[in-house]
């Protein structure tokens, strides 16, 4: 496609030189450009296609970055990025050292707030509006949030405070009836019923005009008429909740009509009270494959832009997510007390298959991790066995519920933490690096991580059978090809697995990084460095007996984990040695350093931070050399085990 306008737009100022008719052409070009680039590099396509006209109208009416446009989540902000000087770098989207898939303050002055977890825009925008007023400035502040984002408690807390403070700000609700999956809950349904708000406002103004034009009417009669009209809100305005919270409500309006959007935004931008603009859009708008399969095109891998067909990956082992899903179904078929809970991640966690089998035992609560966990607690108090499938990074949002509701009552809830470790292109907001550290300090909590997909099956079964809170972390992506034929069985609590017993160097790996550990051990063997290899399985409780024997009998110990070193598995082992007065132990801890980990392909990031087989090999070889541990004969563990 030959672009008539898009290649000439380097900032929102260039948009303002165009007519509304020309903006319609820009919208078409913007959609084509997004589809063309994302088809090559992947990304969050559907949401951004749906907000093309809204994005153009916002930048046409407001003066960013002087005016603050605060995007929620950021899935819908690709058009914003392209129009604010990042068009020529858009093909680096979500790649290492490329532009982020989400708004990022470090990337552009037009990105007001770093975001990738939902429901934060209203609170952040309110803070900016209050700061503006304290500094006696006069810019506009606009929060753009989807109807899915409104299912999050943070958004409702922001609405509550914004309505109370009554600061001048605009909240645009982009209503497309979708988040990643179709929205769940009463609030999206409530938005769907808001269809007469403007009818009421027009009716009210017309009645007031007519009454005011009647000569000699008394103030008592005027108040009576006004009160009667106000009372009709209950019947005429399904959006009454917003009015009662202290907002002016406008909408719903067509979110794909640039003239309507521009006119409405110009009319309400100077409202002195906080205002909600309800915009109705279609996710995937303008690209038929994305319109007809909205959940599939929320986040995409490279695809054929002509047909929309996703490029098929080369066949290989099943993903950890699919193994979890099939295992949970297998367990639930024999145990009617097993129920599944997730927070707007039905497809991402593999629970859509579980829901097909057990529709009455699967609950998607929307973007509400805190509620999901406490809801699961209620189920558990009545004898059910809840399995909460939530990404590691999103589970952070429910931390107090894990402690206050789950651990203090010692409830038998399984936390299935998908996307643990380095996840790749979604970057710092989505890496699951901190769950070991933030969970292992909690009383009654048990932590497991499988070395492969076969062990994941046994761990899910074990976790459900344990009458205590238990978390299982596992990565995104495919397994290693382990056989899945072994019957389900419970693992012994707190016991590690000895995979290889030889030499004076003990390597203890935790989780799926064991495959890299085993590869590194083979390379060390070629260098004459013989190693004992331990699959930890448990981060809490630890296999204290085994690790203390290793500390006494081996010349050095190495722990390896694909998580934050600070507070992680290696820290737990070190703390054990301190408690048992076994120090000094020559010990090397390998894991993710204390820094923000960027976006990029997982294999690239694992290599960069020395967590692939080559990196682990080099780190251990250097450590052994520095410590003066020479190649020795194959020394086996003593009889203390």
Secondary structure, 3 states (H helix, E strand, C coil): CCCCCHHHCCCHHHHCCCCHHHHHHHHHHHHHHHHHHHHHHCECCHHHHHCHHHHHHHHHHCCCCCCEEEECCCCCCHHHHHHHHHHHHHHHCCCCCCCCCCCCCCCCCCCCCCCCCCCCHHHHHHHHHHHHHHCCCCCCEEEEEECCHHHCHHHHHHHHHHHHHCCCCEEEEEECCECCCECCCHHHHHHHCCCCHHHHHHHHHHHHHHHHHCCCCCHHHHHHHHHHHHHCHHHHCCCHHHHHCCCEEEEEEECCCHHHHHHHHHHHCCCCCCEEEEEECCCCCCCHHHHHCCCCCCCECCECCCCCCECCCCCCCCEHHHHHHHHHHHHHHHCCCEEEEECCCCCCCCHHHHHHHCHHHEEECCCCHHHHHHHHHHHHHCCCEEEEECCHHHHHHHHHHHHHHHHCCCCCCEEEECCCECCCCCHHHCCECCHHHHHHCCCCCEEEECCCHHHHHHHHHHHHHCCCCEEEECCCCECCCCCCCCCCCCCCCCCCEEEECCCCEEEEEECCCHHHHHHHHHHHHHCCCCEEEEECCEEECCCHHHHHHHHHHCCEEEEEEEEECCCCHHHHHHHHHHHCCCCCCCEEEEEECCCCCCCCCHHHHHHHCCCCHHHHHHHHHHHHHHCCCCCCCCCCCCCCC
